């Protein structure tokens, strides 16, 4: 085969430092939009980003030239810098060390999309720690 093809959907989740609920609704869109723009700049088309005041969920296609670890590290670092430089939060912002990332089969993309879309409703029933 002379050409390579991959289509790897990733569901990534990471939390604020100490899971502090500081991503409030008035800044949430700006943060999610920045993360989306950063992922796209890295060649990772985004399907959806949503979350809660203490964590973020992203569903995106992984660029075959990127490792998940390096990509998430870059996104978390640049978004922390963006939040701090723009004074979106009154104190110094940081993400918690680590992340979770799961590959998603093409047949499950819509289900994961819906799950991410209804995060606020979902977490009224199940806490982040329960999951």
Backbone as a printed PyTorch tensor [residue, N CA C, xyz], in Angstrom:
tensor([[[  0.8460,  -1.1760,   0.0000],
         [  0.0000,   0.0000,   0.0000],
         [  0.8910,   1.2380,   0.0000]],

        [[  0.7350,   2.1110,  -0.9840],
         [  1.6160,   3.2610,  -1.1050],
         [  1.1880,   4.4590,  -0.2580]],

        [[ -0.0370,   4.4900,   0.1770],
         [ -0.5170,   5.6040,   0.9880],
         [ -0.9940,   5.0850,   2.3300]],

        [[ -0.8560,   5.9080,   3.3310],
         [ -1.3130,   5.5240,   4.6590],
         [ -2.5810,   6.2970,   4.9780]],

        [[ -3.4350,   5.6670,   5.7520],
         [ -4.6840,   6.3020,   6.1580],
         [ -4.9530,   5.9430,   7.6070]],

        [[ -5.3290,   6.9240,   8.3820],
         [ -5.8180,   6.6250,   9.7230],
         [ -6.9050,   7.6280,  10.0740]],

        [[ -7.7890,   7.1870,  10.9180],
         [ -8.8830,   8.0280,  11.4030],
         [ -9.1200,   7.5920,  12.8350]],

        [[ -8.3830,   8.2210,  13.7480],
         [ -8.4270,   7.8270,  15.1500],
         [ -9.0840,   8.9410,  15.9600]],

        [[-10.3070,   8.6710,  16.3990],
         [-11.0210,   9.6110,  17.2480],
         [-10.5110,   9.4500,  18.6700]],

        [[-10.2910,  10.5680,  19.3410],
         [ -9.8200,  10.5700,  20.7270],
         [-10.8270,  11.3360,  21.5930]],

        [[-11.1900,  10.7290,  22.7160],
         [-11.9780,  11.4090,  23.7530],
         [-10.9920,  11.6720,  24.8780]],

        [[-10.6350,  12.9370,  25.0590],
         [ -9.6570,  13.3260,  26.0820],
         [-10.3400,  14.1260,  27.1750]],

        [[ -9.8920,  13.8940,  28.4070],
         [-10.4350,  14.5860,  29.5660],
         [ -9.2700,  15.0140,  30.4450]],

        [[ -9.3190,  16.2420,  30.9420],
         [ -8.3540,  16.6700,  31.9540],
         [ -9.0310,  17.6500,  32.8980]],

        [[ -8.4600,  17.7650,  34.0850],
         [ -9.0870,  18.5320,  35.1690],
         [ -8.2490,  19.7350,  35.5670]],

        [[ -8.9160,  20.6730,  36.2100],
         [ -8.2170,  21.8100,  36.8020],
         [ -7.3830,  21.3180,  37.9770]],

        [[ -6.3540,  22.0710,  38.3260],
         [ -5.5030,  21.6930,  39.4520],
         [ -6.3550,  21.5400,  40.7080]],

        [[ -6.1400,  20.4210,  41.3920],
         [ -6.8830,  20.0470,  42.5970],
         [ -8.3910,  19.9760,  42.3510]],

        [[ -8.7540,  19.8490,  41.0730],
         [-10.1630,  19.7900,  40.6520],
         [-10.9880,  20.9570,  41.2000]],

        [[-10.3480,  22.1070,  41.2680],
         [-11.0200,  23.3180,  41.7370],
         [-12.0280,  23.7650,  40.6770]],

        [[-13.2740,  23.9780,  41.0550],
         [-14.3070,  24.3740,  40.0770],
         [-14.2220,  25.8680,  39.7320]],

        [[-13.3350,  26.2050,  38.8140],
         [-13.0930,  27.6190,  38.5000],
         [-13.3700,  27.9920,  37.0470]],

        [[-13.7920,  27.0380,  36.2180],
         [-14.1410,  27.3720,  34.8380],
         [-15.6410,  27.6890,  34.8320]],

        [[-15.9550,  28.9430,  35.1240],
         [-17.3490,  29.3630,  35.2400],
         [-17.9400,  29.6690,  33.8640]],

        [[-19.2440,  29.7030,  33.7990],
         [-19.9540,  29.8600,  32.5290],
         [-19.5660,  31.1290,  31.7750]],

        [[-19.1780,  32.1760,  32.4680],
         [-18.8230,  33.4260,  31.7940],
         [-17.4890,  33.3470,  31.0330]],

        [[-16.6440,  32.3610,  31.3290],
         [-15.3590,  32.2100,  30.6230],
         [-15.2440,  30.8780,  29.8880]],

        [[-16.1760,  29.9930,  30.1320],
         [-16.1160,  28.6380,  29.5640],
         [-15.9870,  28.6570,  28.0400]],

        [[-16.8070,  29.4450,  27.3510],
         [-16.7700,  29.4740,  25.8900],
         [-15.3980,  29.9070,  25.3830]],

        [[-14.8160,  30.9530,  25.9930],
         [-13.4950,  31.4400,  25.5610],
         [-12.4370,  30.3470,  25.6930]],

        [[-12.4790,  29.6140,  26.8040],
         [-11.4910,  28.5500,  27.0340],
         [-11.6990,  27.4120,  26.0430]],

        [[-12.9330,  26.9850,  25.8840],
         [-13.2150,  25.8900,  24.9470],
         [-12.8530,  26.2850,  23.5170]],

        [[-13.1470,  27.5280,  23.1480],
         [-12.8120,  27.9910,  21.8010],
         [-11.3010,  28.0280,  21.6000]],

        [[-10.5660,  28.4750,  22.6100],
         [ -9.1090,  28.5050,  22.5030],
         [ -8.5610,  27.0850,  22.3350]],

        [[ -9.0400,  26.1460,  23.1440],
         [ -8.5870,  24.7540,  23.0430],
         [ -8.9160,  24.1930,  21.6690]],

        [[-10.1110,  24.4750,  21.1860],
         [-10.5180,  24.0140,  19.8570],
         [ -9.5880,  24.5770,  18.7790]],

        [[ -9.3100,  25.8660,  18.8510],
         [ -8.4110,  26.4910,  17.8750],
         [ -7.0210,  25.8690,  17.9320]],

        [[ -6.5180,  25.6150,  19.1440],
         [ -5.1870,  25.0140,  19.3010],
         [ -5.1410,  23.6030,  18.7150]],

        [[ -6.1740,  22.8110,  18.9740],
         [ -6.2200,  21.4560,  18.4150],
         [ -6.2490,  21.5050,  16.8850]],

        [[ -7.0510,  22.3940,  16.3360],
         [ -7.1260,  22.5240,  14.8780],
         [ -5.7810,  22.9460,  14.2920]],

        [[ -5.0890,  23.8750,  14.9850],
         [ -3.7620,  24.2980,  14.5140],
         [ -2.7770,  23.1320,  14.5100]],

        [[ -2.9890,  22.1590,  15.3790],
         [ -2.1370,  20.9740,  15.4460],
         [ -2.5930,  19.8930,  14.4570]],

        [[ -3.5790,  20.2130,  13.6340],
         [ -4.0670,  19.2660,  12.6350],
         [ -5.0110,  18.2240,  13.2070]],

        [[ -5.7030,  18.5870,  14.2710],
         [ -6.6360,  17.6770,  14.9430],
         [ -8.0390,  18.2740,  14.9070]],

        [[ -8.8240,  17.9570,  13.8750],
         [-10.1780,  18.5020,  13.7900],
         [-11.0090,  18.1220,  15.0180]],

        [[-11.7180,  19.1100,  15.5440],
         [-12.4930,  18.9310,  16.7710],
         [-13.9600,  18.7010,  16.4340]],

        [[-14.5390,  17.7120,  17.0750],
         [-15.9830,  17.4620,  16.9330],
         [-16.7570,  18.2030,  18.0150]],

        [[-16.2710,  18.1860,  19.2650],
         [-16.9470,  18.8840,  20.3570],
         [-15.9940,  19.0540,  21.5390]],

        [[-16.1850,  20.1630,  22.2650],
         [-15.5220,  20.3950,  23.5440],
         [-16.5980,  20.8810,  24.5030]],

        [[-16.6060,  20.3250,  25.6860],
         [-17.5490,  20.7370,  26.7230],
         [-16.9640,  20.3060,  28.0570]],

        [[-17.6180,  20.6530,  29.1280],
         [-17.1060,  20.2210,  30.4140],
         [-17.8670,  20.8170,  31.5690]],

        [[-17.1950,  20.8450,  32.6750],
         [-17.7320,  21.3160,  33.9380],
         [-16.7530,  22.3420,  34.5000]],

        [[-17.0960,  22.9910,  35.6030],
         [-16.1740,  23.9700,  36.1780],
         [-14.8160,  23.3880,  36.5900]],

        [[-14.7190,  22.0490,  36.7360],
         [-13.4520,  21.4450,  37.1640],
         [-12.8130,  20.5010,  36.1510]],

        [[-13.3900,  20.3470,  34.9680],
         [-12.7590,  19.5000,  33.9560],
         [-13.3040,  19.7770,  32.5610]],

        [[-12.5530,  19.2940,  31.5620],
         [-12.8880,  19.5010,  30.1480],
         [-12.8830,  18.1530,  29.4320]],

        [[-13.8380,  17.9850,  28.5030],
         [-13.8930,  16.8290,  27.6110],
         [-13.7050,  17.3320,  26.1780]],

        [[-12.8960,  16.6210,  25.3920],
         [-12.6920,  16.9600,  23.9830],
         [-12.8400,  15.6920,  23.1410]],

        [[-13.4870,  15.8070,  22.0100],
         [-13.5610,  14.7210,  21.0340],
         [-12.9680,  15.2580,  19.7410]],

        [[-11.8750,  14.6530,  19.3050],
         [-11.1710,  15.1490,  18.1190],
         [-10.5070,  14.0070,  17.3690]],

        [[-10.1640,  14.2800,  16.1220],
         [ -9.3940,  13.3350,  15.3170],
         [ -7.9100,  13.5820,  15.5640]],

        [[ -7.1870,  12.5330,  15.8520],
         [ -5.7500,  12.6510,  16.1180],
         [ -4.9710,  12.7830,  14.8160]],

        [[ -4.1130,  13.7850,  14.7480],
         [ -3.1830,  13.9480,  13.6410],
         [ -2.1870,  12.7900,  13.7190]],

        [[ -1.9860,  12.0820,  12.6210],
         [ -1.1140,  10.9000,  12.6250],
         [  0.3380,  11.2330,  12.9470]],

        [[  0.7120,  12.4970,  12.8370],
         [  2.0800,  12.9110,  13.1150],
         [  2.2970,  13.3000,  14.5800]],

        [[  1.2430,  13.2400,  15.4010],
         [  1.3140,  13.6890,  16.7930],
         [  1.1210,  12.5170,  17.7550]],

        [[  1.7970,  12.5910,  18.8980],
         [  1.5170,  11.6300,  19.9660],
         [  0.4830,  12.2690,  20.8850]],

        [[ -0.3660,  11.4630,  21.4630],
         [ -1.4100,  11.9850,  22.3390],
         [ -0.7820,  12.7380,  23.5110]],

        [[  0.2350,  12.1580,  24.1340],
         [  0.8660,  12.7820,  25.2890],
         [  1.4160,  14.1650,  24.9900]],

        [[  2.1650,  14.2940,  23.9060],
         [  2.7400,  15.5930,  23.5490],
         [  1.6640,  16.5880,  23.1480]],

        [[  0.6510,  16.1160,  22.4470],
         [ -0.4410,  16.9860,  22.0290],
         [ -1.1870,  17.5520,  23.2370]],

        [[ -1.5730,  16.7030,  24.1690],
         [ -2.3140,  17.1500,  25.3480],
         [ -1.4390,  18.0850,  26.1980]],

        [[ -0.1670,  17.7500,  26.3350],
         [  0.7520,  18.6110,  27.0890],
         [  0.7870,  20.0100,  26.4710]],

        [[  0.8800,  20.0830,  25.1580],
         [  0.9340,  21.3660,  24.4680],
         [ -0.3800,  22.1280,  24.6410]],

        [[ -1.5160,  21.4440,  24.5100],
         [ -2.8250,  22.0900,  24.6250],
         [ -3.0500,  22.6010,  26.0430]],

        [[ -2.7260,  21.7890,  27.0340],
         [ -2.8900,  22.2200,  28.4240],
         [ -1.9780,  23.4140,  28.7310]],

        [[ -0.7400,  23.3680,  28.2670],
         [  0.1950,  24.4620,  28.5160],
         [ -0.2420,  25.7600,  27.8560]],

        [[ -0.6190,  25.6800,  26.5880],
         [ -1.0110,  26.9080,  25.8870],
         [ -2.3270,  27.4630,  26.4270]],

        [[ -3.2500,  26.6020,  26.8290],
         [ -4.5180,  27.1030,  27.3670],
         [ -4.3310,  27.7050,  28.7540]],

        [[ -3.4540,  27.1300,  29.5760],
         [ -3.1290,  27.7490,  30.8760],
         [ -2.5460,  29.1400,  30.6650]],

        [[ -1.6220,  29.2410,  29.7320],
         [ -0.9980,  30.5290,  29.4250],
         [ -2.0590,  31.5310,  28.9580]],

        [[ -2.9420,  31.1060,  28.0680],
         [ -4.0220,  31.9620,  27.5620],
         [ -4.9130,  32.4630,  28.6980]],

        [[ -5.3180,  31.5600,  29.5840],
         [ -6.1880,  31.9200,  30.7140],
         [ -5.4960,  32.9290,  31.6200]],

        [[ -4.2230,  32.6790,  31.9220],
         [ -3.4770,  33.5790,  32.8150],
         [ -3.1570,  34.9300,  32.1610]],

        [[ -2.7510,  34.9120,  30.9090],
         [ -2.4070,  36.1620,  30.2160],
         [ -3.6140,  37.0670,  30.0400]],

        [[ -4.8060,  36.4700,  29.9170],
         [ -6.0240,  37.2490,  29.6890],
         [ -6.8130,  37.4880,  30.9690]],

        [[ -6.2140,  37.1150,  32.1050],
         [ -6.8550,  37.3230,  33.4150],
         [ -8.3020,  36.8330,  33.4330]],

        [[ -8.5300,  35.6430,  32.8780],
         [ -9.8800,  35.0810,  32.8610],
         [-10.3040,  34.6020,  34.2420]],

        [[ -9.3020,  34.3120,  35.0920],
         [ -9.5430,  33.8470,  36.4550],
         [ -8.6990,  34.7180,  37.3770]],

        [[ -9.2450,  35.0600,  38.5310],
         [ -8.5760,  36.0170,  39.4140],
         [ -7.2570,  35.5130,  39.9970]],

        [[ -7.1130,  34.1980,  40.1690],
         [ -5.8480,  33.6680,  40.6790],
         [ -5.1160,  32.9340,  39.5610]],

        [[ -3.8940,  32.4900,  39.8470],
         [ -3.1170,  31.7650,  38.8330],
         [ -3.8190,  30.4520,  38.4920]],

        [[ -4.0160,  30.2210,  37.1980],
         [ -4.7040,  29.0200,  36.7290],
         [ -3.6980,  27.9490,  36.3400]],

        [[ -4.0440,  26.6920,  36.6160],
         [ -3.2380,  25.5520,  36.1610],
         [ -4.1550,  24.3390,  36.0140]],

        [[ -3.7640,  23.4710,  35.0970],
         [ -4.4280,  22.1820,  34.9590],
         [ -3.7500,  21.1750,  35.8800]],

        [[ -4.4660,  20.1960,  36.2990],
         [ -3.9130,  19.0950,  37.0850],
         [ -2.9670,  18.2840,  36.2010]],

        [[ -1.9560,  17.6970,  36.8020],
         [ -1.0510,  16.8240,  36.0540],
         [ -1.8340,  15.6200,  35.5450]],

        [[ -1.5530,  15.2210,  34.3340],
         [ -2.1820,  14.0290,  33.7800],
         [ -3.4390,  14.3230,  32.9860]],

        [[ -3.9780,  13.2740,  32.4090],
         [ -5.1680,  13.3520,  31.5680],
         [ -5.6620,  11.9340,  31.3450]],

        [[ -6.8390,  11.8190,  30.7660],
         [ -7.3350,  10.5220,  30.3000],
         [ -7.5900,  10.6700,  28.8030]],

        [[ -7.2950,   9.6510,  28.0390],
         [ -7.5560,   9.6660,  26.6030],
         [ -7.9920,   8.2810,  26.1700]],

        [[ -9.0660,   8.2390,  25.4160],
         [ -9.6350,   6.9760,  24.9620],
         [ -9.8460,   7.0400,  23.4600]],

        [[ -9.4910,   5.9840,  22.7590],
         [ -9.8250,   5.9220,  21.3480],
         [-11.3080,   5.5910,  21.2310]],

        [[-11.9370,   6.1380,  20.2090],
         [-13.3720,   5.9640,  20.0140],
         [-13.5950,   5.3910,  18.6230]],

        [[-14.2830,   4.2640,  18.5430],
         [-14.5570,   3.6800,  17.2300],
         [-15.5390,   4.5670,  16.4740]],

        [[-15.4410,   4.5440,  15.1790],
         [-16.3080,   5.3660,  14.3230],
         [-17.7840,   5.1520,  14.6690]],

        [[-18.1440,   3.9300,  14.9860],
         [-19.5490,   3.6290,  15.2990],
         [-20.0110,   4.2290,  16.6290]],

        [[-19.0760,   4.6400,  17.4760],
         [-19.4290,   5.2080,  18.7860],
         [-19.2360,   6.7210,  18.8660]],

        [[-18.7920,   7.3470,  17.7930],
         [-18.5120,   8.7820,  17.8170],
         [-19.7610,   9.5820,  18.1910]],

        [[-20.9050,   9.2660,  17.6040],
         [-22.1180,  10.0200,  17.9170],
         [-22.5350,   9.8450,  19.3700]],

        [[-22.3640,   8.6570,  19.9120],
         [-22.7090,   8.4050,  21.3190],
         [-21.7990,   9.2120,  22.2420]],

        [[-20.5050,   9.2400,  21.9610],
         [-19.5640,  10.0090,  22.7760],
         [-19.8400,  11.5050,  22.6140]],

        [[-20.1670,  11.9260,  21.3980],
         [-20.5290,  13.3220,  21.1540],
         [-21.7000,  13.7220,  22.0580]],

        [[-22.7320,  12.9050,  22.0980],
         [-23.9050,  13.2060,  22.9280],
         [-23.5380,  13.2320,  24.4090]],

        [[-22.7050,  12.2940,  24.8300],
         [-22.2500,  12.2450,  26.2220],
         [-21.5320,  13.5460,  26.6020]],

        [[-20.6440,  14.0150,  25.7360],
         [-19.9130,  15.2520,  26.0100],
         [-20.8660,  16.4470,  25.9700]],

        [[-21.7920,  16.4370,  25.0400],
         [-22.7360,  17.5390,  24.8880],
         [-23.5740,  17.7690,  26.1450]],

        [[-23.9370,  16.6860,  26.8540],
         [-24.8260,  16.8130,  28.0150],
         [-24.0700,  16.6810,  29.3380]],

        [[-22.8360,  17.1340,  29.3760],
         [-22.0230,  17.0180,  30.5860],
         [-22.6890,  17.6120,  31.8200]],

        [[-23.2580,  18.7670,  31.6790],
         [-23.8430,  19.4120,  32.8570],
         [-25.0200,  18.6070,  33.4180]],

        [[-25.8540,  18.0840,  32.5480],
         [-26.9580,  17.2360,  32.9960],
         [-26.4480,  15.9280,  33.5830]],

        [[-25.4520,  15.3530,  32.9330],
         [-24.8680,  14.0930,  33.3790],
         [-24.2930,  14.2170,  34.7880]],

        [[-23.5820,  15.3090,  35.0450],
         [-22.9260,  15.4640,  36.3440],
         [-23.8760,  15.8990,  37.4590]],

        [[-25.1020,  16.1710,  37.1200],
         [-26.1050,  16.3620,  38.1650],
         [-26.4520,  15.0140,  38.7930]],

        [[-26.2250,  13.9310,  38.0360],
         [-26.5210,  12.5660,  38.5090],
         [-25.2780,  11.8280,  38.9780]],

        [[-24.1300,  12.0790,  38.3230],
         [-22.8730,  11.3780,  38.6220],
         [-21.7440,  12.3910,  38.7660]],

        [[-21.0340,  12.3510,  39.8630],
         [-19.9040,  13.2630,  40.0250],
         [-18.7060,  12.7730,  39.2030]],

        [[-17.7630,  13.6780,  38.9770],
         [-16.5350,  13.3490,  38.2570],
         [-15.7980,  12.2240,  38.9750]],

        [[-15.7690,  12.2740,  40.3060],
         [-15.0860,  11.2370,  41.0790],
         [-15.7870,   9.8890,  40.9900]],

        [[-17.1290,   9.8810,  40.9170],
         [-17.8570,   8.6220,  40.7790],
         [-17.5380,   7.9340,  39.4590]],

        [[-17.2980,   8.7450,  38.4270],
         [-16.9720,   8.1490,  37.1390],
         [-15.5960,   7.5080,  37.1870]]])
